[in-house]
Structures are given as structure tokens and as C-alpha cells.
């Protein structure tokens, strides 16, 4: 009797959970989130040159934070902060929903698939349907079929989810070797930015691998530029070019802007793409600011802001081109989702913000991780005083209670000491995940302290489900005004490009 009751209870819990899950999926799939009719129909002259900029993880907080920091730096000698972002003054301003086929919180694969193909799918899936059978055709592939040249640029690895959805169709974003093979087979005219994560297919379960991805791309006619000299030698008329950052960072990505130094920038890759792809049949260029997302995963506000500036510098290259071709060019800027639950406002600063306090941060969290690793390899156990010296050097924070700007409180110092202990003891667990995510506890604690002093808060180490802004200027830009879903971006593009 007891076992029967247990079975009934378990069955009830299962059916209730299933109802909730399918109810969410049903509400998403049947469009209950739509806000009235959406106009995706354009009847004017088709756009000949189309730029689609995707700030990965870039929601309104990321945009606002960059502009607030820029405003805080007005009149200073800080060289990298524009007075405002170019795209926030575009002719058209929209708000875009980002849910996928089964979740209100999307990843870059499903969000990218929606933008690139106009179809909802599941998290982790690259331009295929929810049953992992149908292959969706992207706007980039459509442009190539119409005789336009196509460029795909990203500050993260070029086989990452957002760039991949435009040229590949695979069941999982983790199939990076297979994605790289499809890059070489795409025939697209220009790939640029990060490298590839699995060039030799060591992580792939594929049988009969054709070998190294760079060699395979060369066999398909690609010229590969792997340093500045080779990059600068690229000239119009060269068919099928793959340009790679000279010093790949973690996961084959470009360096964060705050760490970049003299390395090629997202702006450089965009400018070269325009130079190589301009032709009488037009072009489609997708540019992803992918490391905005990565910085927000780690709750590193200053690093995210600097990458928003780098993203904006690339957008300005498109705008310079558009000035020369005003009747033929469309420029779109959007985000695929928000990341980190970033907020302008923290309980400790109440109604105030002090974004100028971010200016003393010299390196990203990932570079600071390296400094900590170097220290630990030399001394074994991390001593708090040594860590404090690094914190002051690279973030400006100190233990001087008389320093009203950058002096840490007793509470903040205790947080930093706890983080040091967790690193020394190599502790992990659910409670520590809530504090530090999957990042170095010391680095996350330092960025949290600095961000809170500036007036920035975070709720997550992952994505959130809030809508994101979309901006457009040029041919057919009015179509991008309003409130619509990310799948509508594809539909609007199809219409404006005359497909």
C-alpha cells in the first residue's frame, strides 16, 4: 500500500512538472510574448551593403554602462572612452525578445539561430530544428547564393556559436571541429577574428577526419593570414580569406580590449573586411563583439565596457562606409541576450554612481588570474599581503581606510581574505558557486568590490531572459523600430535585401 502511494505521488509530481515545462514551451512557441502586429515588409530599393553587428551578451545595462563611463571620463585624459556610442543615436530603435523554443533564457546558439535563420530552436543547437533533423538556411547563405560577398567576423573563436550559426548546421555547438569543416566548405569570402578551438579534431567523435582545419581550408582555396604582416598584405581581389588574431587568448579568442595592446582589433578586422568585400554585387558582413558576453559571465564590468567600446569602434567603420554609399547601405546593431544580470545601481551606493572609479583597472579578470597563478607557482600558498599588493597595482583598491575613493572597508577586506582561503584550500561547491561562479574566487571578489564602489550590480554568472535593444540606420531602417522577436530580424533582413 505504501509503495502504491509513493508511486502515485511520484507520478503526480512528474505530471505536474511536465505540465509546467510544456506549458512554458507552449507559451513560447505560440507567440504569447508578442506585442501586437510586427511589420516585416519592405517595398523600397533593396539594400546592397548590409552590416549586422551582434554584441554578444549586450543588453541595455551594458550599453548604458559604457555611456555612463564615457560621460564620467569627459574632460579626462582617458584615451579609450568615446563621449557616446555611435549606434544609440541611430534612426531606428527597437526592443527584441530573446527566448528560444523551450526556455525564456537563451544561449548564443539558439539566439544566433533565430537571428540568422528566423527560426526558434533549443539551447546549444546551431541552425537546426528542435528535432535536430532540419537544416536552416541563414541570411548569410542566402546572400551568397544571390551573388553577394559574405564576411563573418568575431572577437571570440570563429567556430563559436554566434559566428557558426551563419555558415554551419550541427546538432551541438560543442561540435567545433565539424563547425570548422563547414567553415572551409561554406565558400564565404572572409572570416576574421579568433582562431578555432579544435583544429585537429581531438575533441571530435567524427570518423575519417580530413585533417587539420587550416590545411583543409587551404585545400578549399582559402588564404590564411596569421600575423600582422600577412594581414596587412591582404588586398582586394583575393578570393576566400581567413584572417586570425596573431596571439589567441583563452579558447582561441582575441584578447580582451583592455589587454589587447598592439594586437589587431575588431575594428581592424572590420575595416579589412570592407576593403576586401566591396564589389558591384554588394556584401553581407556579420560582426560579433563576443567578449562582451565573456566579461559579463565573469562579472567584470570594466572589461565588458572596454569591449563595448571596441565593438562600437567596429560599428564606426561601417558608418564611415555608409557615408560613401548612403542610398545602398543598412547597418544593424543588436544583442543576442543579456549576460550577468548587470544593473546600473547597487544597494551600497543607493541612488549614486561613481563610474570614474573603474578607471584604475588595468587588466581583465583573466589576466589577473595569470598574475595570481604566477604568484602561487612561486610561493605555493597565497599570502594575503601579496594578493593585496597585486590588487592595488592592477585595480587601485587598497586597505587604507582614509582613502575615500579606493580604500576597502573591513567587510570588503574580509571578503577578499575569504576568497584567498578558498583558493588556497581549493574549495568548490554549490555555495561557493553562488559567490564566485566557476571563476577564480579572488578575481571575482576584486571585480565585485570595484564594481559595487562604482555602482554596478550583478545577479548571475550566466545569461538572463530580458529583451535586448536593436538599432538600425540606412536603407529600410524604419522596419527595425518597435517591439519584436529576434526571429523578426531575419525576416526584416530578407525583405530589405530583396530576397
Secondary structure, DSSP 8 states (H G I E B T S, - for coil): -HHHHHHHHHHHHHHHHHHHHHHHHHHHHTTTT--S-------S---SEEEEEEETT--HHHHHHHHHHHHHTTTS--TT--SS-GGGG-SEEEEEE---SS-SS--HHHHHHHHHHS----TT-BSB-TTS--B---HHHHHHHTT-EEEEEESS-TTSHHHHTTT--BS-TT-HHHHHHHHHHH--SEEEES--S-TT-TT---SS----HHHHHHHTT-EEE-SHHHHHT--TT--SEEEE-SS--GGG----GGG-TTS--HHHHHHHHHHHH--TT-EEEEEEETHHHHHHHTT-HHHHHHHHHHHHHHHHHHHHHHHHSTTTEEEEEEES-EETT-EE--GGGTT---GGGGGG--S-HHHHHHHHHHHHHHHSS--HHHHHHHHHHHH--BS-TT-TTTB--HHHHHHHHHHHHHHHHT--SHHHHHHHTTS-HHHHHHHHHHHHHHTEE---SSEE---EEEEEEETTGGGG-EEEETHHHHHHHHHHTT-
